[in-house]
Amino acid sequence: MIDAVIFDFSGTLFRLDEDDSWFDGVTHSDGTPVDGHHAAELMRRMTAPVGEVVEFDDVTRHAWRNRDLDPALHRQAYLHVLRESGVDDPNQAESVYGRVIDTKSWTPYPDTAEVLKTLAAKSIPVSVLSNIPFDIRPAFADLGVAEHVAEFVLSFEVGVVKPDPEIFRHAVERLGVDPTRTLMVGDSEEADGAARAIGCTFALVEPIATQQRHTALLDALRANGVDV
């Protein structure tokens, strides 16, 4: 039986769906505009939960590996990714980066609000757990569901990142629940699936575009015995 649910943020509850308008006037180093295909690739690189998406030196690799613990390192790492991806105009790179850390740029999946409201109605507590260096609470407030999230466990606030089991312990301890009766829902087998190390059940969802994924959260809960 599942008594509590922990959700990942990026690629699970919300997604950074690229908007062509973000790249108006943004060009590659050779002067060609960033088109839809390149915009999608840039977004993929900047939202990849694990792995290295471009070439790094020692300094930028340190920033990339620790980006979700420190906002300054996050900015350094992502501006490097943009430069290595051909966006080397500093003003253009800053403009794109600003979109990444603006919660208004993040789109909820179609079933996000329904899932959070339904779990709250059933008195099943929810935690949102994310490797992230900025406050995502405003995204939930804008969606009208902030009151349905009992705990936010954000890496830059707790000082630990997935897949370290300690971040999952933070979540279950704050909720006051047994990890063996807790479901972790996320889009990364490597990062989110590490919740199994403390006894949680894990459900994987695909981090595809929001308009292409309508009921994955509901399906994940139902597949694990949660009546929603």
N, C-alpha and C positions, 0 to 999 in steps of 0.2 A: 504494500500500500504506500502511496506517495502522500506525504504530509506537507511538503514544501517544494517550491520550484525556484531554481536559479536560472536566469537567462543571461546569456551574452548580449552585448549591444550591437556592435557593427556586424552586419551580415546575418543577424538573427532577428532582432526586434526592429532595427532601423538599418537603412543602407544609404551610403553616399552615392546616390544616382547622379551621374554626370549630367550637367545642363550645358548645352552648347553655348549659352550666353556667357557662361563663366570664362570661356576662352575667346570671346570677342577681342580681337586685337592682339592675341597672344600668338607669338610666332616661334618657330624653331630657330636655331642659330644661323641657318642658311636663309632666313627670311620667309620661308614658307609658313602659311598659317597652320595652327593646330586644328585638324579637322576632327570629325566625329570618331573615326577609328582611333586616331592618336589620343583623343581625349579619353576614350574608354580605357586605353592601355595605361595612361597616366593614373587614372582612378584605380585601376587594378593594382598598380605598383604601390600606391599610397595607402591602400586598404588591406594589403596582404598581411595576414595575421602572423605568419612565420616566414623564415627564410630571408635571403638577401636578393633584392630585386634589381640592383645595379652594382657597378664596381665601387668598392669602398677602399680608402686607405685606413690606417690605424685610428686616426682621429675620428673620421666620419663613421667608421664601423662601431666605435665605442658609442657614438651618439645614436646610431641606429639601434643598437642592441639595448640601449637604456632609454630609448625615446619615450616610453610610456611611464617613466618614473619622474621625468623632469621636463616641464614645458620648454625650457631653453634648449635642451638636447633634442626634443621633438622638432622644434623649428629648424635647428641646424641640420638634422637628418633629412627632413623633408625638402628643404631648399636644395640640399645636395642631390636628392633623387630627381628633383625637377631639372637641375643643371645637367645631370648625367643623361637625362631623357631629352635634352635638346632645348629646354626652356632656360636660357642663360641670361636673359635680361632680368636684373634684380627686381625691378618694379613689377614686371609681369609675374615673376615667380611669387613675390609677396602677395599679389592679388589672388592667385590660385590658392596659395597656402591659406589665406584668410578664409576662403570658402570651406576648407577642410575642417577648421576649428570652430566654425559658426554652426551652432546646433540647428539653426533654421535651414541649413543646407541639407540636413539629413531627413530622409523620407521614411515614414513608418511603413512596415509591411501591412497589407490589407487586414490581417487578422490580429495585429498587435493590440489595439485597443480592446477588442472583444475578449481576447485571452486574458488580459490583465483584469478587466472588469468582472469576468466570469469567475476567475480564481478568487478575487476579493469577495464576491458574493457567496462563495462556498467556504470562506474563512481559511483558504489555503494561502499561507504567506509567501511572498515573492521577494527575491533579491535580484538586483541587476548587477552583474559582475563583469567588469571590463578592463582590459589593458588599454588605458587611455590617459592622456595628460591634461585633459580639460574637463570641466564640469558639464555633464550631460543631463543633469536634472531639468534644465529649461526645456529640452526636447519633450520630456514627459509632461511638463506643465502645459506646454502649448497644445499637446494632444488631449489634455484634460484627464490624464490618468496618473499623475504624480502621486496622488493619495493612495493609489493601489499598489505602490511599491514600498514595501516595509523597510528595505535597506538598499543603499547603493554602496557597492564595494568597488572602488575605483583605484587602479594601481598607483596613481600618483599621490593618492591620499593615504594608502595603507603601506606603501613602500615595498611592494612585492608584485611580481607579474606571473601570469600563467605561462608555462605549465607548472610552476612551483605549487605543490599541494597546499602550502600555507595560505594562499589567497582563498582557496575554497574553504579552508578551516575558518577563516575570518567570516565568511558568509554564513556558514551553518551555525557558528557560535553566536553571531549577532541575531540570527533568527530564533535561536534556542531550539534547534531541531536535531534529530538524529540523522547523520549523513546517509545511513543505509535506507532511510525513508525519504530521501531527497532526490529530485530529478534535476540534472543539469542539462539545459538545452543550448546548443551552440553550433557554429558553422565550421569549427576546426577540430578534427579528430585529435591532432597533436596538442593544441592549446586547451580546448574545452574538455576534450575527452580525458584529460589528466585528473578530472574530478573523481574518476573511478579509484584513484589512489587512496582517497579517504573513505571510500565505500559508497559514493553516490552512483546512481544510475545515470547513464548518459544517452541523450538523443541527438542525432546529427540532422541539421537542416542545411540546405544548399544556399549559398549566399548570392543567388542570382538576382536579376533586376526585380524590383518590387512588383511591377506590373505582371511579372511572369510567375509569381509565387503567391497564391491566394490563401491557402489553408494549411501550410506546412506546420505552423505552430500548433494549431488545433489538432492536426493529425499526429504530431509527436506526442502530445499529451494523451490523446485517446489510446495510442499504441502502448502507452505505459500505464494504462489503467486509471487515468484521470478523467472523470466524467465532465466533459465540457461541451 
